[in-house]
Amino acid sequence: MKKKKIEKETIVRTAVLAFALINQVLTISGYSPLPFTDDGVGQAVSMALTAAASAWAWWKNNSFTQPAITADEHLKALKSK
């Protein structure tokens, strides 16, 4: 049986989670590991939400025309068979 490799996306997600958890523990302990002000954090959160919404809207299939909507329904019917 061939041993499968861990996907790099899994490693990146785990590293980001570890960074966030360490940052949270340091913040609770009274240390400021990241040099951000409250305004800077608010702007960063707003930017992250905007980037996430933009990426999601771009990634998803956004059918506006009737031919595109009909094609989506046809594709959905083909996939359900």
C-alpha positions as CSV (number, residue, x, y, z in Angstrom):
1,M,0.0,0.0,0.0
2,K,1.4,3.4,-1.0
3,K,1.8,5.9,1.7
4,K,0.0,9.2,0.9
5,K,1.6,12.6,1.5
6,I,0.0,15.3,3.6
7,E,-1.4,18.0,1.4
8,K,0.4,21.4,1.6
9,E,-2.9,23.1,2.2
10,T,-3.3,21.0,5.4
11,I,0.1,22.1,6.6
12,V,-0.6,25.8,5.8
13,R,-4.0,25.7,7.6
14,T,-2.4,24.0,10.6
15,A,0.4,26.6,10.7
16,V,-2.0,29.5,10.5
17,L,-4.1,27.9,13.3
18,A,-1.1,27.5,15.5
19,F,0.0,31.1,14.9
20,A,-3.5,32.3,15.8
21,L,-3.6,30.2,19.0
22,I,-0.1,31.4,20.1
23,N,-1.1,35.0,19.3
24,Q,-4.3,34.6,21.3
25,V,-2.5,33.1,24.4
26,L,0.1,35.9,24.3
27,T,-2.6,38.6,24.0
28,I,-4.5,37.1,26.9
29,S,-1.3,37.1,28.9
30,G,-0.8,40.8,28.4
31,Y,1.8,40.7,25.6
32,S,1.2,42.4,22.3
33,P,2.9,40.0,19.8
34,L,1.6,41.9,16.8
35,P,2.2,45.7,16.5
36,F,-1.4,46.6,15.7
37,T,-3.6,49.3,17.2
38,D,-7.3,48.7,17.7
39,D,-8.0,50.7,14.5
40,G,-5.4,48.7,12.6
41,V,-7.1,45.4,13.8
42,G,-10.5,46.8,12.7
43,Q,-9.1,47.7,9.3
44,A,-7.4,44.3,8.9
45,V,-10.7,42.4,9.8
46,S,-12.6,44.6,7.3
47,M,-10.0,43.9,4.6
48,A,-10.1,40.2,5.4
49,L,-13.9,40.0,5.1
50,T,-13.8,42.0,1.9
51,A,-11.1,39.7,0.4
52,A,-13.0,36.6,1.5
53,A,-16.3,37.8,0.1
54,S,-14.6,38.8,-3.2
55,A,-12.8,35.5,-3.5
56,W,-16.0,33.6,-2.8
57,A,-18.1,35.6,-5.3
58,W,-15.4,35.2,-7.9
59,W,-15.0,31.4,-7.3
60,K,-18.7,30.5,-7.5
61,N,-20.6,30.2,-10.7
62,N,-22.6,33.4,-11.0
63,S,-25.1,32.8,-13.8
64,F,-27.1,36.0,-14.6
65,T,-28.3,35.3,-18.2
66,Q,-31.2,33.0,-19.0
67,P,-29.0,30.7,-21.2
68,A,-26.5,30.4,-18.3
69,I,-29.2,29.6,-15.8
70,T,-30.7,27.0,-18.2
71,A,-27.2,25.5,-18.7
72,D,-26.8,25.2,-14.9
73,E,-30.1,23.4,-14.5
74,H,-29.1,21.0,-17.4
75,L,-25.7,20.4,-15.7
76,K,-27.4,19.7,-12.4
77,A,-29.8,17.2,-14.0
78,L,-26.9,15.4,-15.7
79,K,-25.0,15.2,-12.4
80,S,-28.0,13.7,-10.5
81,K,-28.3,10.8,-13.0
